[in-house]
Structures are given as C-alpha cells and as structure tokens.
Amino acid sequence: MESTFSSPAEAALQREAGSAGLRTPLGDLDRVYELERVAGFVRDLGCQRVALQFPDQLLGDAGAVAARLEEATGSKMFILGDTAYGSCCVDVLGAEQAGAQALVHFGPACLSPPARPLPVAFVLGQRSVALELCAKAFEAQNPDPTAPVVLLSEPSCAHALEALATLLRPRYLDLLVSSPALPLPAGSLNPNPEPLERFGRRFPLAPGRCLEEYGAFYVGGSEAISDPDLDPDLSRLLLGWAPGRPFSSCCPDTGRTQDEGVRAGRLRARRRYLVERARDARVVGLLAGTLGVARHREALAHLRNLTQAAGKRSYVLALGRPTPAKLANFPEVDVFVLLACPLGTLAPQPSGGFFRPVLAPCELEAACNPAWPPPGLAPHLTHYVDLLPGSPFHVPLPPADSELWDAPDVSLITGDLRPPPAWKPSDDPECSALTLKPQLELAESSPAGECGRSPLPSEPLPPVQVIQPQPPPSAASFLSSRSWKGLQPRLGQTPVTGAVSGRRGIAIAYEDEGNS
C-alpha cells in the first residue's frame, strides 16, 4: 500500500531541499557579481557585519563570493538562504537576526520597499544581449517610426537597454527607456521632474504624457522555457499594461520575437474568473505571504475589512510559502488570497495545483468592493500598496446606505442570484452585530372565519420563534467546532523532562512499525 499511494519513507527522508545550480568560474566572479561595486558599498557605509542574500540557484557561489568580499572589505559576511517567503524580497528579518548593518541582494528582485529601514544594494546580474538582433526584431515589430514605445527588460538585461536605444533613436522619435527602481543612494537628490515609478521600474515621462499611450517591447525570457507563464515579472507587466496597446517580447540571445497579446488576454480572462470565484465564496483565507515588505500590516487590515463588508468570514493564516499540502488542512476555505510582493503573488503554482484558487489582493478588491470599476475599465494592480489609502488607485468602500450594496448580482459560474451582503460597514457600534430574539408568544389572533373557527380566549397558542438574519459566524467559532484545534503550548502545566529520541519516518510507515 505504501508504494501504491505514496512514495517510500526513505525517499521522503533523503530528499534534498533544492539544487544550488551550476557554479560560476572563479575568474568570472568579480564580473558576474559586481564585487568591486559591492565592496565600495560596504566600505562607504563602514559596516562591520553584512548579510548576503542569495536565491536557491546561486547558493553554489555564496561561499566564494563571501570570502572575496571579506578579503576586500575586512567586514564579516553572513549568507542568507532558504528565505521563509520569496527570495525576490529583501529578507530584513534574517539580516536583523544576524545583527547585520547592511544587506546585499543577489539575483532577481521585486524591488519592493522593505518594512524596516536597512541599507540595501542590489546585484541583478548582467546577462549578455545580442543588440543587433534585438534592434532588427524591434524594427520588424514596430514599422511606424512615430509610434510611442517603451523599452522593457528582465532585471538582468536592464544594463543593455540604453545601448539598444542608441541603435534605434536615429529612426524612432518617441522612444522611452525604463530602468529598475533601485533605491537612491543616501544623500542624493531626487531628479526633477520625478519619473513615474510602476511595475518595479522607473519611466522618465515627459510632462503631459502618460504611460497608457505607449506600446511595449520586452527584452528577456528564454526559448528553453516551454511555458512562458512561468515568468512572474512578464506576467505582471502584461496584466498591468494598457489592454489596447501592443506588447511584444524578444529573446536576448536569438532576437526571436513574439506578440504577447494572446497571452495577455488569457491572463486577464483567468483573473476575471478568479474574481467570480471570490464573489461566490463565503469563507476567505488570507495568506500572510510576506513580513518584510512595507505596509503589509495595513494591507492585511484592509483585506479583512473588505471581507467583512461583503458578508464573508475570513481566516488569517501564516504558513510561510503556500503549498497544496498546507492549504489542504483548511477545507472550509473557499478561496485563498495571497498577500505578498507582486512577483510572489504571480509566482507559478506547484505542479500538483491547489484544491482551492489562490487570488491576488486586487481580485479580492474587485469582488468585495461594489464601487470598484467593472472589468475593462479598472486596472489590474499587482501590488497591494496600490489598494491602500494614499494611492491614486485607491477606491474607498461606499457608505452603508449606498444603493451599490443592494444592486442585483448574478454569478457567472453557477448562474444563481447572489444575495446582498448580510453585513454592511456602519459607524454605529450598536449595529455591528445582530442577535437572536428570545421566544415570543403570538399576541394577536386570526380574525373569525379565516381558519374555519375563532380561537377561544382560554385556548393557549404555541410559542412562535422569530428568526432574524445573523452575521456569518466568526472564524474562531468555526475552528472551535473542529476536533483538532492545533498545537496547545499549555505553558506551566506540564513537567520539565529531558529530551528523548522520537519516532522516525513518515506517518504511513514509522521505522518501529515494521512492514505491516
């Protein structure tokens, strides 16, 4: 039975967490990891303890890079790996545990502002780009020299965009070059006019121009990847870009181009389906997918208020990186909402898939806020910060007496008419909950002849219970009805004993159970 329904116990115990990837030749370390620039960053700050954060695929070079930097700066280096959430976010919590005074992030990054102030340097990498091939591909995709186009790229190709623009500007008059939204050095002055910052990039727009006027030409990706949907950075751009503008991608190695309009339409259709699933849901699981990105607590409170206003109950779950096995422990949840950075929210799901949909915060906003514009008019926001007050995209909830709450709504999945929310936002604390009235006796009798006879005055009438609508039960009350409620610390109630060796193996076949 063990081999039929699961993998052997030995395979589970001996499985490696991940592969460190191919190592970089020692002679190329200085160029690939920009060690001279990183050493200057450490020396300028005068830091004695520095954290080096590597993604899983670069951990094979971590020891050699740390040794080179310690030799060049004299500072102590700490290697951070296996982050609790996405490796694209700055792990400020891990750096604080190591007592680091600064952090250097290697590899792809979402460039989200950290929750706590910490000097950070980013090394995005410098992938080789065939400029001549990419220039010819651009000309083939954009025959009109007057059409406005933005040059985009994956982070490791950003260093080549200016050189590509130099080859194209003699012919193309309205060309805009984006750049990664890296943190500005301390003491530097903000450029005037300040560029637009969106999608983790900066766009130096001219006065009076807007980004929605431009098409896009993206340099990045690889022909070796069979499924382009695995690239969360490109998915973020396709979802957030203006639907009516052209968007094409180009492989930096071969110059092969592809029109991304079909893929963008497929991604938007998938997101509209998830909005419908969120509208049908009664229980929402809010997944804390980050603890190091700024304003994550404020965003969590905003999502809880959204679900409450829409008449749904919600759980807040802190599970680290979500996996199908973790989320399967909550079968009462209809949909999950992942509160993470933009790349973490759009990261590819495991091959097994989740048994319930995993949404982005923007999709929950569209499902629960009746004032949100309809599909096609509302932008798809990939960062939860854009939903909070202070953002130009923030849409406040309508007042409790607004007609928007009572507008009829039909599910596009089941075809049923959705009832209006049982609870609406109200400023009156006495109206925050409804309670069940006690049993009432019928005070008024039926008129004579209606039921064939008149009730006698001495004939008692059975009590009638008046049932009123109630708000959905809280998540805590629902959890209390389950047989297993989680680990209970029972502090101070258990005796202190020495540590003993426990059982080994997996639940289906422990080592001391034999081969039964």
PAMI-993117 format. One record per residue (C-alpha): x, y, z; residue in three letters. Coordinates in steps of 0.1 Angstrom, whole numbers, plus 5000, padded with zeros to 4 digits. Layout:
! PAMI-993117
XYZALA ...
END
This chain:
! PAMI-993117
500050005000MET 502950235007GLU 504350214972SER 500850254956THR 499550564974PHE 502750744984SER 506550754980SER 508650535003PRO 509650675037ALA 513350665028GLU 512750884998ALA 511051145019ALA 513851145045LEU 516651165020GLN 515151414996ARG 517251724991GLU 515552064996ALA 516952214964GLY 519852234940SER 522452504942ALA 522852524905GLY 525952554884LEU 528952734899ARG 530453034882THR 534153004873PRO 536353184899LEU 537753414872GLY 534253544864ASP 533053604900LEU 534153974900ASP 532254054868ARG 529153844874VAL 528553954910TYR 530054314906GLU 532254264936LEU 534054584932GLU 530854784934ARG 529654584963VAL 532954634982ALA 532655004976GLY 529155004990PHE 530354825022VAL 533355055027ARG 531355375022ASP 528955275049LEU 531655145072GLY 529754835081CYS 531354555101GLN 528654295096ARG 526954255062VAL 524254005051ALA 524553845016LEU 521153715003GLN 521253454975PHE 518453274957PRO 518552894956ASP 520152874922GLN 523053094932LEU 523852934966LEU 526752744950GLY 528753064946ASP 527853204980ALA 530953084998GLY 533353214972ALA 531653544970VAL 531653595008ALA 535353505010ALA 536253754983ARG 534254035000LEU 535653965034GLU 539153985019GLU 538354315001ALA 536554495029THR 537654335062GLY 533954305072SER 532153995084LYS 529853845059MET 526753635066PHE 525053425040ILE 521253425039LEU 519553145021GLY 516252955022ASP 514053255029THR 510753205046ALA 508853355017TYR 510053464982GLY 513753504975SER 513053824955CYS 512154024986CYS 514854175009VAL 515053945040ASP 515354225066VAL 514253985094LEU 517053745086GLY 519554035084ALA 518454165118GLU 518853815134GLN 522453815122ALA 523054165135GLY 523854295100ALA 524254665094GLN 523554635057ALA 522354375031LEU 523454284996VAL 520754114975HIS 521953894946PHE 519753774917GLY 516153864906PRO 514454114929ALA 510954264931CYS 512454594944LEU 509654634969SER 510454874997PRO 511354685029PRO 509254715061ALA 512254845081ARG 515055085071PRO 518154895062LEU 520854995036PRO 520454755007VAL 522454704975ALA 521054504946PHE 523154294922VAL 520654204894LEU 523254034871GLY 524354124836GLN 523053884810ARG 524553914776SER 522254074750VAL 522654044712ALA 522054414705LEU 522054394667GLU 519554104666LEU 517254284691CYS 517354604671ALA 516354424640LYS 513554244659ALA 512354584672PHE 512154734637GLU 510154434625ALA 507654464653GLN 507354844651ASN 507354964615PRO 505855304624ASP 508755534635PRO 506455784651THR 504655534674ALA 505455574711PRO 507255264725VAL 508755174759VAL 511854954761LEU 511454704790LEU 513554414801SER 514054154827GLU 516354274855PRO 519454104843SER 519154274808CYS 518554624821ALA 522154724816HIS 521854694778ALA 518654904772LEU 520455234768GLU 522855074742ALA 519854934724LEU 518055274724ALA 521255434709THR 520855204679LEU 517155284675LEU 516955654682ARG 518155774648PRO 514955644633ARG 512455624662TYR 511455954676LEU 509255864706ASP 511355604724LEU 511255574762LEU 513755364782VAL 512755214815SER 515255144844SER 514954934876PRO 513555124905ALA 516655084927LEU 516855274959PRO 518655604955LEU 521955654973PRO 521855825007ALA 522056205003GLY 521256204966SER 518756454952LEU 515556334935ASN 515556404898PRO 513356684885ASN 510856604871PRO 510456294892GLU 509955984869PRO 506955764872LEU 507555454893GLU 505455144884ARG 506054774880PHE 509354794899GLY 510655034872ARG 511155404866ARG 509755574834PHE 511155924826PRO 507956054810LEU 507856404795ALA 505356654811PRO 501856594799GLY 502556234788ARG 501155914804CYS 502255554803LEU 498955434788GLU 499955604755GLU 502955374749TYR 503355024735GLY 506054794749ALA 509054594737PHE 510254354764TYR 513854204762VAL 514053894782GLY 513053534786GLY 514453224770SER 513452984743GLU 514452694766ALA 511352774788ILE 508452584773SER 505752774793ASP 506253154793PRO 503553184820ASP 506353074845LEU 507853424844ASP 506053634871PRO 507853954860ASP 506553944825LEU 503053844838SER 503054154860ARG 503754374830LEU 501154204808LEU 498354234834LEU 499054594842GLY 499754724808TRP 497054914788ALA 494954644770PRO 494754844738GLY 498454894733ARG 500854654715PRO 503154444736PHE 505954214722SER 508854024737SER 512253944724CYS 514753674734CYS 518053854741PRO 520153554728ASP 518553494694THR 516453804688GLY 513253594682ARG 510153804689THR 506653714700GLN 503453914701ASP 502153884737GLU 498654004731GLY 497153654732VAL 498953564764ARG 497853894780ALA 494253814771GLY 494553474786ARG 495953604818LEU 493153874821ARG 490453604815ALA 491953394842ARG 491953684866ARG 488353764858ARG 487453404866TYR 489153434900LEU 487153744907VAL 483953554902GLU 485153274924ARG 485853534951ALA 482353674948ARG 480853324952ASP 483053244982ALA 481753255018ARG 485053185036VAL 488253355026VAL 491753255038GLY 494153555039LEU 497653415035LEU 500453625050ALA 503053595022GLY 505553855034THR 506754005066LEU 509454225052GLY 507654445026VAL 506454785037ALA 502754835048ARG 501854465049HIS 500054505082ARG 497954795068GLU 497154585038ALA 496054285059LEU 493654505079ALA 492354645046HIS 491554295033LEU 489854195065ARG 487654495063ASN 486854415027LEU 485654055035THR 483654175065GLN 481954445044ALA 481054185018ALA 479453945044GLY 482253695043LYS 484253545071ARG 487953525069SER 490953345084TYR 494453495086VAL 497053225080LEU 500853255084ALA 502152935068LEU 505353055051GLY 505452965014ARG 502052825005PRO 501952464992THR 498952234983PRO 499652025014ALA 499552315038LYS 496352475023LEU 494652135023ALA 494352155061ASN 491652415057PHE 488852255036PRO 486252505049GLU 488052795030VAL 486552864995ASP 489353084982VAL 492753204994PHE 494253544990VAL 498053574990LEU 499353895005LEU 502853914990ALA 505054114968CYS 504054144931PRO 506353864919LEU 505353634948GLY 501653684941THR 502153584904LEU 504653314911ALA 503952984893PRO 501952734913GLN 503252384921PRO 502752114896SER 500151944918GLY 498052254920GLY 495952384949PHE 492552244957PHE 491152604961ARG 492052904940PRO 494853144952VAL 493953504944LEU 495853834944ALA 494654124966PRO 493454324936CYS 491054034927GLU 489554034962LEU 489154414960GLU 487254384927ALA 485054114942ALA 484154274975CYS 484154644968ASN 480954744948PRO 482455084940ALA 485354914921TRP 485154984883PRO 483854704861PRO 486254474841PRO 487954654812GLY 487854994830LEU 489754904862ALA 493554854861PRO 494854524873HIS 497154624902LEU 499854374910THR 501054544943HIS 498754564973TYR 500154904982VAL 498155044952ASP 494954944970LEU 495655145002LEU 494755505010PRO 497255744995GLY 497455564962SER 495955724931PRO 494155384925PHE 492555364960HIS 488755324959VAL 487055364993PRO 484155145003LEU 480755304997PRO 478755415027PRO 476355175044ALA 473255335029ASP 474555334993SER 472555154966GLU 475654984954LEU 475354724982TRP 471854624970ASP 472554604933ALA 471454264919PRO 474354044910ASP 474353704892VAL 477153454894SER 478753394861LEU 479853044873ILE 476752904889THR 474153124873GLY 472553194907ASP 471553534920LEU 473853634948ARG 472253774979PRO 473254114991PRO 475754125020PRO 474254045054ALA 476554295070TRP 477454645058LYS 480054895071PRO 478555115097SER 479855375120ASP 477255295147ASP 478755055172PRO 475354925183GLU 474654805147CYS 477754605143SER 476054265151ALA 472654105151LEU 471353885179THR 468653625180LEU 465553745198LYS 464053525226PRO 460953315220GLN 457853535216LEU 454253445220GLU 451653535194LEU 449953845207ALA 447253875180GLU 444753615170SER 443453545135SER 440153705126PRO 437053495127ALA 436253275097GLY 439753285083GLU 440652945096CYS 437152795100GLY 436652895136ARG 437653165161SER 440253075187PRO 438853065222LEU 440353325247PRO 441353045270SER 442952835244GLU 446752885245PRO 448652935213LEU 452052765207PRO 455052995210PRO 456553115177VAL 460253185173GLN 461153485153VAL 464353415133ILE 466253715121GLN 469253725098PRO 472553685116GLN 476053765105PRO 478253475095PRO 479953305124PRO 483553415132SER 486453205121ALA 487353145157ALA 483952985164SER 484152775133PHE 487652655143LEU 486452565178SER 484052315163SER 486852115147ARG 488251805165SER 491851915161TRP 492552275171LYS 496252295166GLY 499152265190LEU 498452385225GLN 501552515244PRO 500052455279ARG 502752675294LEU 503452595331GLY 501052295331GLN 503552015320THR 506551895339PRO 510051965326VAL 511751655313THR 514851575293GLY 514851545256ALA 514451195242VAL 514751045207SER 511351045190GLY 509950825162ARG 511550835128ARG 509850805094GLY 506650935080ILE 503150885093ALA 502250605069ILE 505250385080ALA 507350465110TYR 510550275115GLU 509350095146ASP 506149965129GLU 507749715106GLY 506449635072ASN 502749575081SER 
END
